[in-house]
Each structure stands twice: as structure tokens, then as C-alpha cells.
Amino acid sequence: MQAQDLRLQESKQPQEGQNNQRGETTTSVKDDREKPHISKYKIISIENDTTYVDTTLTIRKDYAFNYLRKDAFELLPFSNVGRPYTEMGYSFDDLNALPRFGARAKHFNYLEVKDIPYYEVPTPLTELYFRTVFEQGQNLDASFATNLKPNLNLSIAYKGLRSLGNYQRELTSTGNLRLGLNFRTYNNRYFIRSHFAAQDILNQENGGLTDLSNQQYINEIEEIQNRATAEVRLVDAENKLDAKRFYANQYYNIRPGNDSTQNGQIRLNHILDVTDKEYVFTQGTSTPQFFGSTFENTNLEDEVEYQNVANTMILSYSQAYLGRIGFLAKHNSINYGYNSIVIFDDQTIPNRLQTDIISLGGTYQKTYKGFKLEGRALYNISGDYSGGYEIHGTASTRVSDSLQFSAKVDLSSSAPNFNWILNQSAYENYNWYNPEFDNVNTQRLNIEANSKKYGKASASLTQVDNHAYFGYTSTAEGAEVDSLITPLQTNLQVRYLKVKAEKDFKYGNLNLANTVMYQNVLEGESVFPVPEFVTRHSLFYDNYLFRRALYLQTGFTFNYFTSFMAKAYDPILSEFAVQDFQELDGFYTADFFVNAKIREARIYFKLENFTTIFQGNSNFAAPRLPYRDFAIRFGLVWNFFL
């Protein structure tokens, strides 16, 4: 209440026609506070990068107006919102020294630590997001941030989705709850940013089209134009990811140092990350013709759990000439596994992987002659995954207000994800234990330039040794299924080149926004499939109307990618697997959009993939999984400042 102190002034004369419900004349009040500038509403990342609330409407905002709330240029969506995406490009910006939890196809909408923002606002701030979906549902995302005191800001946010979809058994239901805290003492000695996140991602799984309906879809047979009548392979299967995380990043300046340069400052930083995940696949009746024989025929349930308690301590010293040098120590306590042991004639599958890992490393920050240098290194010295490491280095500079350069090097050596090492299932083939898998060694060099005049361009070269992937192996003659999925590791060296450029052109009120990506797998293409080209072009008109009360954007967006052997989606693991039985033909899509901004509200209206009205749709998002048909979708993003 103190932070939101309203200075209300009573008018001396009642205004005409201003009556209460009883018909009595009332006095009016007015708020004489000076409204804070929008730049005072700060959004802070966990890396301490600070931006402010942006209520403008740009074509980039249109690209990010989707379920993920970010530009999905390198992702090909499945037929329903909230389902996985086929990856058409890879970034390798999350390299780690430890293996990750599996079910990676469930993590497109999973909010990691770096995805949670923190706020510093002078008055309460609200953002509302709404967008229509495919049949019976909606997608909502609401956030609220407030300052209890100038140095204490709290936030709460929830994103929810429910969409039935156009095909049988593809219902999606997800929820992402986030509670945030941003606090500092008045003397700026102690800081803490903390959040709690509870996330659940549920998908009904239909396994894709049957052989008959798959061919009918390709041939655009009339009977299958009603998508709800298309036969699917699974009729009673679903999977779900439940996750909870408590995170706290706090530091104390033991020695404050100089206020302006932080020279001589000694800082102790503690980071706590407690993550709990659970993945479950259930199926009413087994389907051995698709996934092989089972231990039981009804009420199948595969459940795996994962807990990781990570504590990181960083003691750093800041010196004007040396920069900020930090010593890092980290402890991870990991528990991953199942509730039972699986015994075969020739192998026993254990139920649990438990280990404690101690890691040592360092951090570095320095600004030298206009270059900002940052580095971080970590090496596992004990535990089951000792020998793993991660190294990150960045150098960036601002040549002028309109030109920036950056270069980044990332190195890592880590065991494959946990579901490559240990997996259990009611399906016999989905049980394995691979402690002998080698570490996956990854090296990436990325260079980026950003110019207001020439646009944005980036190039990266990535090399991966001992690349781990899921693939298909042939079965013995007479088996119920032709091939079965299995975890694999290649001795081929994967070398992956990626070049991406963005440039916008403007002539009067006409605009052309372009994004082009070129990729080349120099070695290892058979286990690392990507399209050679992915492009996006938006041609649109923009202008202010009604005495600048409304800003309008309207035009077309065209997307295209070249053919490639896209990975197949597996609903049991919720993973993608390398396949050689169906090439994903390249195709283009065209959307017509009308976007408008009225004060702080941005309104979006779109005719998605409208060309399929005239020429039909036989395109796929992944093998056996059709791409989206024409749809009319609309929504808005609205900010409120109190």
C-alpha cells in the first residue's frame, strides 16, 4: 500500500451528471501522480541483461505471436498446437557437462531457468496474451508484476493451453505456472532472484496415420478431407511431462568496492536449483504391430522420475585491470530411474541411476578497449560422470550505435541423455542399459554481426564426436513389426555449417522482411538430417490511421524449406528418431495477416496456410504426421500499467 500511494485530490465543485447508484451527486477525484516512463518497467534476465516493456508492433512481434512466445523460424509445427515440432535447424547454445533428462520432444514448451524473467516496476504491470487454437480450446498467457517496495518486486504468471485438434487423439493440455521474486537491499550489498515453476504438458498420441489413411492423405481422397475421419494407429495412448523447479540465485558483496567501477569488490554468489521431473506414457491396449511385443497386453504404463539438486558457489574478485575473476564449485545430486528391475535371459536392466557429482571451474568478465569478454569453465572431478566438462567464451563489441559484432566458442563433453543410458517400458524392445556409451564431444564456433543498415547475419560451425541418436533397426524375419527403435551412437564425425541472415527493406509504407538460412552437413548427414535452405519472406503495408490512434500492418508471409529426411516422432519415448523410409518433401506456406496496435493493445488476425484452400494439402510435418490445413486464427497481447 505504501508503494502504491495514491494522491487523490477532491474537486471543489461536483461535476454535472456524475451521480452514484442512489442518485446522489458525488465529488470527483483525480490522480495527480506523474506517470512513470515506460523505460522504468524493467525486465531482467538471469544473466542480468535488462530490457524494458516494449508495446510496439513490429513484424518480429508477429513472428513471436505463437504458442512458444518466440520466433519459431527453425521449427516445423505438427497439426495441433502444443504438440512437438520438427527441428529444421540446431543452435547448440545449451551445451552442458552433464546428461539431461529425456523426452526432449516434450521440452519445446518447457521453460528453462533462462526463460524466466524478473521484474523491477514502479507500478503494477500486467500482460495478457490470447490466441485461438484448433477446435474446442484456447491458448492464454497472463503475467502480473508488482513492487511491494522499490527494492522488492514480485511476479506471477500462468500459461495454459487446451486444443482438441482436427485429427483423432491429438488433444493437448498444458500449463506453466511461474512465481518470481526480485529483491535487493537498499545499500546494494545483497541481491536475490528466485522463482518457482510448475509445468505439466499432456498430449494424446495417435501414432500418425495408418498405411491406408496415409496414402489417402497423399492422394487427397475426398473421404479424408474431413480430418476427424482419418484412421490413426493409436486410439488410447497419451504421454505427460510433470515438472517442478525451485531456483534461487543470490549474491552478497562482501567488500562493496567502488560504486562506479566495482574495483576491489569481493562477491560471494550462491545458486540453488532443485528440479523434479516425471514422464509417463500410458496405453489402454498394446499395439505390437507398431512397437513390438509387450510384457502385458492392457493398461500399459511407463513412468520415469528424475530429481537433481544442484548447488553452485562462486567467489569472485573484481579489479579494474584484471576484470572480474571467479572461482566456481558445484555439487549435483542426481536420482533418475524406475521402481522395478527388468530381467531378461541375457541381461538385467537396473532401475536407477544415482550419483553425486562435484565440479570445479571458473568465471571471467572484462571490458577491454571496447570489447566485452566473458568466459565460464566447469570440469567434473568426481562422480559417475567425472571427466565431463563445459567451456564457454564470448567476445563482443559495439563498433557504433548501429553496428555490433560478437564471437562465441562453446565446448562440452557429456554423457548422452539419461534415456539413452537407461530406459524401461512395457514394450520389450524399449528396455536397455548402455553404461558403455562414450561421452558426446561437441565444439561450436559462432560469429554474429548486427547492423541497422545491413541487417543481421550469423554463421556457426559445429563438430560433434560420438553423436548419440535414436534410430531404427531391422527385425528378424517373421516378426510382428519390420523395424524397432533403439539408442545408437555413431563413430562418424558430424560437422555442421549453418549460416543465417535477416534483412528488412522499406519503401514508403511497403515493407519486405527476409530471413534466409543455409545449412550444410559436411560429414555425418545420414545421422544428422537438416534441410539445405529455409526461408521466410513477409511483404506488408503499414501506416498510422485515424489521427495516429491506430497502427496497421497487413500483408503476406511466405515460408519455404527444401526436402530432407526428417526424423520420425516416437510417442513412447517422446523423442525423434533418424529414419530412411520417408523423405519430407519441401513445401511452401503462405499466410495473410492483419495486425493492429491501439494504445498498448496489439491485435493479430491471420489466415494460416490459405493456399491450401485452392490447391489442397498433402504435406507432412514428420513421417505419417500431416501438416496443418487452412485455419483462421486471431488473438491479442495487451499490457496494463496501473
N, C-alpha and C positions, 0 to 999 in steps of 0.2 A: 504493500500500500504506500509506503514511503517512496518507493522508486517510481510509482505511477501517480505521484501527487498532481491532482488536477486543480488548477487555479481557475475557479469559476467566478464570474462577475455577474451580479444581479443587475438587470436593466432597471432603470428608474421608472419607465413607462411600459405598461403591458402592451403587447403588440395585438393589433386588431385581428380577430378571428382565431386567436390562439387559446382554445378552451380545453379543459380536461374532460374526462368522461362524465362528470357530473354537470357539465355546462358552466362551470365557474371559470372565470378569466384567471389565467396564470401568468406569472412573470417568466421571461425567457432568460436563459443563461448562455454565455458564450465562453469558449475556451481560448484564452489569450496566450497560450503557450506557443513558442516558436517551434514549428515542426522541424525535426531533425532532418538533415540532408540524407539522401538515400545511401551515400557512401559510409554513413555511420552504422549501417546494418551489415555487420561483417560476418562472413562465412569462412571458417578456419579449418584447414585440413590437418590431419595428424602429423604431417611433415612441416606444419606451421606456415604453409602457404596461405595467404589471406586474400580473399576477393570480397566483393560486396554484392548485395542483391541486385540482379540485373533484370529489369522488367521490359527490356527492349524486345522487339520481334525481328529476328533475322532468319535467313534460310537455314542456318546451323541449328537454330532452335526448332525448326520444323523437323530436321533430321533426328533430333533427340526426343521428339514427341512420340514416345513409344513405351512399351511395357518396361523396358530396361532403363528408361530415362537417360539414355546416352546414344550417341551415334552408332548405329549397327551396320555400317557400311560393309564390314568384312564378314557379316553373318547372314545366312540364308534361313529365314524363319520357316517352321513347319506350318501345317494348315491351320492350327489353332493357336491363339495367344497363350503364353505360359508354358508351351512345350519347348523342347530343345531347339537348337539352331545347328545347321551345318556350317562348320567353320571354313571360310574361304581364304583366310589369312591368319597368321600366327605372329604374336608380338614378343613372347619370351621375356616379358617385363616383370615376372613374378618368380624368378629363379630362387630356390631355397636349398639349404643344406640338408633338409630332412624330407622324407617322403610325405605325401599328402594323403588325406582321406580320399577314397574312390568316389564312384558315382558322379563323375565330372560333368555329365550331361545335365545333372540336377543343379549345377552351380552357376548357370548363366545369370539367374536372378538372385543368387546368394550374395548378400552384402558382406564383403570382407572388411577388415579393420580400416583399410584405406578409403573405403566407400562411405564411412560415417562422418558427416560434417559436424562441426561445433560452431556455436554462435556467440556473438557479442553484439547485443542490440540495445539501443536506447529506450525503445518501447516495444510492446509485444508485436511479433511478426508471425503471420500465418500464410501458408501456401497451400492451395487446393489444386489437385490435378484430377481430371476425369476424362475417360475415353471409352467409347463404346467398343464392344467385342463381337464375337461371332456366336449369336444365338444365346439368349437367356443368361444375361450376366452383365457385368461392368468391371472396369478397372479404375480404382480410386487410390490416390496417394495424398495424404494430408499431413502437414507438419505445423508445429506451433513452437515458437521460441519466445522466452520472456526473460527479463532481468529482474531478479528479486532484489539485487543490489547492483551498482555499476560493475562490480567485480565478480558477480555471481550470476551466471546465465544457465537456465535450464531449457531443455527441449524435449519434445515428444513427437513421434511420427509413426504413421502406420500406412502401409501399402497393402491393399487387398485386391484380389482378382478372383472372379468366377466366370467361366466361359464354357458353354456346353460344346461348341464346335459344330461343324457341318457333317462330320462323319460319325459313325457309331463308335462308342467307347473312347472318346478323346476329351472328356471333361477335365478341366483344370481348375484347381482351387488352391490359392497360395496366400500367405500372409507374412508381412515383415514388420515387426514392432521394434522401434528403436527409442531408447530413453537416453538422453545425453546430459552431461554436466561439464561446464567450463568455469573454473574458479582460479583466481589469483589473489594473493594478499595485496593490501594497499601499498606495501613497500616493495612489491615485485620481487620478493625473495622466494616465494613458493607458488608453484603452478600445478594444476591438475586438470587433465581432460579425461573423462571417463564415459563409458556407455555400457548399456545392457541391450542385447539384441536377441529376440526370439523369432525364429523363422521356421515356417513349415511350407513345403512345396509338394502338393499332391497331384498326380496325373493318373487318369485311367489310361491303360495301354491296350491298343488294338493290334499291335504287331504288324501293321501295314495291310495292304490289300492282298487278298488271295490271288492265286495264279489266274483264275478266271476274271475276277474284277480288275486285276492289274492290266490285263490285255484289253478289257472293255474300256478302261480309262484311257489307255494309249490310243485306241481306235475311236474314242469319243462316241461310243454306242449310246443311243438315246436312253436306254434303261438306266444308265448310271449317272445321267445328268442330275437326277435327284440324289445328291451325295449320301443322304441318310440310308439309302437302299443298297449301297455298295457293300459287298461281303468283305469282312475283315477276318484276320487269322485268330485273334484272341477276343473272347466275349466276356471274360470275368476276371481280368488281371488289372492290377494297379500297383504303383510304387509311390513311396513317400519319403521325403527327407525332413527330419525334425532336427533343429539345431538351436542351441542356446550359447550365448557368449557373454562373459563379463570382462571388460577391458578397462584398465586404468594406466595412464601414462602421467607420471608426476615427477617433478624435479625440484630441488632446493638449491639455491645459490649459497653455498657455504661461505664463500667470500664474494661479495657483490661485484667488485671490480668497478671500473669506470662506467658511468651510466651510458655514455655515448658510444664508446668503443668496446666495452666489456673487457678491457685489458686487465689481466690479473685475476679474472673471475675463475672460481673453482665451483663446479656444479656436480651434484650427485643426482642421477636420473634412475628411476625405477619404473619398469614396465611389467605389468601383470596381465596375462592373457589366459583365461580359463574357458576352454571351448569344449562343448559336448555335442556330439552328433549321433544320429541314429538313422539308418537307412533300412527300409522294409520293402520287400516285394511279396505280394500275395496273389494267389490264383485259385479259383474255385475248383477247376478240373484241369489236370495236366494235359499238355499237348506234346507228346513225344515226337510227333511227326515234324515238329519245328525245332525242338531243343534237346531231343534225345530222351532216353529212359529216365525214370524217376524212382525214388525210394517209396513214394506214396502217390496215389492217384487223385486224391481230393484234398481240399483245404491246404494247399501248399503255402508255406510262409518262410521266407529267408530274411533274417534280421541280423544286422551287424551294428555294433556300437563302437564309439571312439571317444576317448577323453584325452585332452592334452592340457596340462597345467604348465605354463611357461613363465619363468621369472627372469628378467634381464636387469642387470645393474651396469650403469655406465658412469664412470668417474672421469670428468673432463676438465681440462685446464685451457684457458683462453689467453693468448699472448699476441700482442699487436703484430709482431714479425713472423711468428711461427703459425698463427692461426689457432683454431680450437682442436686440440688433440684429446681423444678419449680412449680409455681402456674399458673393454667390454667383457663381461662374464654372463653366461646364460645357462639356465638349467631347464630341461624339458622332461616332464614325467608323462609318458605315453602309455595308454592302455587301449588296445584295439583287438576286437575279436568277437567270438560267438559263445554260446552256452553249452556246446557239446563237442565231442571229438568224433570224427568220421573215420571208420576203419575199413579199408579195402584189403583184398588178399595180398597185394604187393606194396601197400603204402598206408600210412596213418596220417590223417590231416589233423594237426593240432587245432585247438580252439582259440588260442590267444597269443598276441604279441605284446609283451610288456617290457619296457626298458626305461632307464633314466640316462639322459644324455647331458653331458657337461661340455660347453663350448666356450672358447676364448677368442677374443678378437679386438678390433679397434675401430674408431671412427675418426674422421678428419674433415675439417671445414676451413676454407681460407679464401679470401678475395685478394688477388694479386694482379696488379696492373690491368684492372678491368675484367679479369677472368675470375669466375666463381668456381672453386674447386671443392668437390665433395667426394668422400670415399667411405666405404664400410667393408670390413672383412670379418669373417667368422669361420672358425675351424672346430670340428667336433673332436675332442680329445679322449672321450670315454663313452661307453655305452655300445649298444648293438650297431649303431651307425657311425662309429668313430671313423675318421678319415674323410668324412663328408665336409664340404666347405662351400662358401659363397663369397664372392668378391664383387663389389660394385664401385665403379668410379665414374664421375661426371665432371666435365669441364664446360662451362657456358659463358658467353659474353654477349653484351649488348653493344653492337657497333654504333648504333644510333637509335633514336626513338622508333624508327621504322624497320630496323634490321637486327635480328638476333641469330646467334649460332650456338649449337650445343653438340657435344660428342659424349657418348656413353659406352662403357665397357662393362659387360656382365659375364662372370664365370661362375660355374657351380659344378659340384659333383655330389650326387644324391642317389640313394636307392630309389627304385621305381615306386610308384604309389602303392599303398598297402594292399589294394585288391589285386595287384599283380603278384604280390608275395603270398597272400593267404586269402582264400575265398571258400565259402561253404554254401551249399544250396540243396534244395530238394531234388534238383536235376543232377544226375550223377556226373555229367561232364563238367559241371560248374564247380567242381571241388578240386582245389590244387594248393600246393605248398611249394614255393620256389625260393628258399633261402639262398640258393646259389646264384641268383641273378646279380650281375655286376652293377656297379654304380653307373648311372647315366651322366655323362660328362658333357656339359654344354658351354659353348663360348659364343658370345654375341657382341658385335660392334655396331653401334647405331649412330648416325650423323643426321642432324636436323638443322634446317635453316628456315627462318620465318621472316618474310618481308611484306610490308604493306603494299609495295608496288609490284613485286614479282610473285607473291603468293607464298605458299608453304610447301616444302619438299623434305623428304626424309629417305634415307637409304640404310638398310641393315644387312649384314651378312652373319649368318648363324651356322655354327658347326656343332653337330651332335654325334657323340660316340656312344655305342651301346644303347641305341634308341629302343625304348620299350613301347610296345603297341599291342592291341588285340587284333587277332586275325582269325581266319577260318582254315581248318584242316579237313582233308577228305576222310571219310569214314570207311570202314570195311564194307565190302560188297554184301548187300542184303540188309544193311542197317536201315532203321526207320527214316533217318534223315541223311541227306547227302553229305553235309559238312557241318562241323561244330566249331563254336568259338573257343579260342584258347589264348592265354597270355604268351607273347613272344618277345624275343629280344634279338635284334639283328647285329651282325658283325659289319654291316655296311656303314660307312661314314656318311651321315646326312649333311649336305651343305646346301643352305637355303638362302637365296638372294631375294630381297624384297625392296622395291622402290615405289614410293607413293608421293603424288603431287596434288596440290589443291590450288586453284586459281579462279578468281571471280572477275568477270568483266561487266562493266556498266556503261550504258549509253542512254542518257536521259533517264526515263523511267523503266527502261528494259534492262534486264539482268540475265547473265549466264554464269551459273556456278558449276564448276567442274571438279571432279575428283577422279583420278586415274591411278590404278595400282598395277604394277608389273611384277610378276614373280617367276623365279626360275629355280627349280631344284637341280643343282648342278650334279649332285650324286645322291642316290637313295630314293629316287622318285617312286619306286614301287612300294615303299613303306611310308611315304610322306606325300600324299597326293594333294595338290592345290591347283586351281585354275591359273592359266598364264596371265590373263587380263581380267580385271574387274573395274568397271567404270560406272560413274553416276554423273548425270548432267541435268541441271534444273534451269529451265527457261521461264522467266516470270516477269510480270509487271508489278511495280509497287508505286504507291503515291499516298499522299495525305488527302483526305476528303472531309467535307462538312466543317470547314474552317479549322482544319487540323485536329478535329475531335476524333477522327478515326484514321488509322493507318492500315492500308490494304496491301496484301500480297496475293497474287493469283497467277497460276501458270501450270507447267508440267514438269514432272521429274521422270527421267528415264534411267533405268538400271540395266546392266548387262554383264554377263561373265561368260568365259569360254568353257568348253566341255572339259570335264576331268572325272576321274574315278573316285567320286565322293565316298566317304566312309559310310557304312551301314550302321543303323541305330539298333542297339540291343536293349530290350526293355527289362531284362532280368538284372543286368549289371548297371543299367542306365549309363552306358558307355558307347562310344563309337568304335567300329572295327574296320580295318582295311579289308576290302573285298575286290574281287575281279569278275563279278558276274553281271554287273550293270553299270554302264557309264552314264554319268549325269550330263545330259546334253545341255550345252549352254543356251540360254534364252534371255530375252529382254522383258522388262515390265515397264508399264507406263502408268503414272498416277496423275490425276488432275486435282489441284488443291486450291482452296481459297482460305487464306489466313487473315485475321484482322486483330488489331490492338485498339482497345478502348480503355483509356486510363491505364490501370495496372492489370487488366484482363487481356489475355491472349487467347483468341478463339481459332480453332482449327477445324476445317471441313475438307474431306478428301474422298475422291473416287479411286479406290485402290485397284490396280491391275485392270483398268477399264477396257483395255483392248481385247480381253477375253470375251467380252460381250459379242464381238463381231467374228472373232476367229477361233473361239473355243479355247480350252485349256487341257493340255496333255503333258504339262511339265511336272517335274518331281523336285522335292526338296531334299530327298535322300532315297536310296533304293526302296521301292514299294510304298513310299510315303509321298502322296501328291502335294503339289504346291497350292497356294491359296487361289481361290477363284475371285471374281469381281465382288467388291463389297463397298458399301457406303459407310464411312466412319467419321465421327466428329467428336470433339471434346474441347477442353479449355484448361488453361493454367491461370490462376488468379491469386495475386498477392494482396494481403490486407495489412495496413500499418495503423496501429492504434496510437 
